[in-house]
Amino acid sequence: QVQFVESGGGLVQPGGSLRLSCTANGSIFSGYVMGWYRQAPGMERELLARIFNGATTAYADSVKGRFTASKDNAKNTVYLQMNSLKAEDTAVYYCNTYPPRPRLFSWGQGTQVTVSS
């Protein structure tokens, strides 16, 4: 079963930026719609962005205009560039296929993003 590995999180001040990366132990990104998700404490996991085949993207209203998702099939990596970060962006961030396919792909550990002054 393929598992995702997210990285790039950390502590950042409001208004700052981070770039998250996600890789997988298998060449899958070119064949599936990929998604970036996040889960804040006590909240449901939230879909933030989708990366379609052909690199078209779509975003949740909460991050539109601030976050940019992309992928590099040659590097088997998807990215999430996050700008103008707000305290409410604090969460654990994950990538997975969209929709998730739990029989094929496991959720990774995620990467913690904390936005605080």
C-alpha positions in Angstrom: 0.0 0.0 0.0 1.3 3.4 -0.9 1.9 5.9 1.9 2.4 9.6 1.6 5.1 11.5 3.4 4.6 15.2 4.0 7.2 17.7 5.0 7.9 21.4 5.3 5.7 22.4 8.2 6.8 24.6 11.1 6.1 27.6 13.2 5.6 30.8 11.3 4.3 34.3 12.2 1.0 35.6 10.8 1.5 36.9 7.3 4.4 34.5 6.7 4.8 31.8 4.1 5.6 28.1 4.1 6.0 25.5 1.3 4.9 22.0 2.0 6.0 19.0 0.0 4.5 15.5 -0.3 6.1 12.4 -1.8 5.0 8.8 -2.1 6.8 5.5 -2.3 5.4 4.9 -5.8 4.9 6.8 -9.0 1.3 7.8 -8.7 0.9 11.5 -9.0 0.6 11.5 -12.7 -2.4 9.1 -12.6 -4.6 10.5 -9.9 -6.2 13.8 -8.9 -4.2 14.8 -5.8 -5.5 16.8 -2.9 -4.1 18.8 0.0 -6.0 18.5 3.3 -5.7 19.7 6.8 -7.1 18.9 10.2 -7.1 21.3 13.1 -7.6 20.0 16.7 -11.2 19.0 17.3 -12.1 19.6 13.7 -12.9 17.4 10.7 -10.3 16.9 8.0 -10.8 19.6 5.4 -10.1 19.5 1.7 -8.0 22.6 0.7 -6.9 22.1 -2.8 -7.1 19.7 -5.7 -4.6 19.2 -8.5 -6.1 17.7 -11.6 -4.3 15.8 -14.4 -3.0 18.6 -16.6 -2.1 20.6 -13.5 -5.4 22.5 -13.2 -6.1 23.4 -9.6 -9.1 24.2 -7.5 -9.2 25.6 -4.0 -11.4 25.9 -0.9 -12.7 29.4 -0.3 -10.7 29.5 2.9 -7.4 29.4 1.1 -8.2 30.7 -2.4 -5.8 33.5 -3.4 -3.3 32.6 -0.6 -2.4 28.9 -1.3 -1.0 27.4 -4.5 -0.9 23.7 -5.2 1.4 22.2 -7.8 3.0 18.9 -8.7 6.2 17.7 -10.3 5.5 14.2 -11.8 9.2 13.7 -12.6 10.0 14.2 -8.9 6.9 12.3 -7.7 6.1 15.3 -5.5 3.2 17.6 -4.9 3.6 21.0 -3.3 1.5 23.5 -1.4 2.8 27.1 -1.3 1.1 28.9 1.5 1.3 32.7 1.7 -0.4 35.3 4.0 -0.8 32.7 6.7 -3.3 33.2 9.4 -3.7 31.8 12.9 -6.7 29.8 11.7 -4.4 28.0 9.2 -2.8 26.2 12.2 -3.4 22.5 11.6 -1.8 19.2 10.5 -1.5 19.2 6.7 -1.8 16.1 4.6 -1.8 15.1 0.9 -3.7 12.2 -0.5 -5.6 11.3 -3.7 -8.9 13.0 -4.3 -11.1 11.4 -3.3 -9.1 9.3 -0.8 -8.8 5.6 -1.7 -8.0 3.9 1.6 -7.7 0.5 0.0 -4.8 1.8 -2.1 -3.2 4.7 -0.3 -2.6 5.3 3.4 -2.7 8.7 5.0 0.8 9.9 6.0 1.7 11.4 9.4 1.1 14.9 8.0 3.2 18.0 8.8 2.3 20.4 11.5 1.8 24.1 10.6 1.5 26.5 13.5 0.8 30.2 12.8 1.5 32.3 15.8 3.3 35.4 16.9 
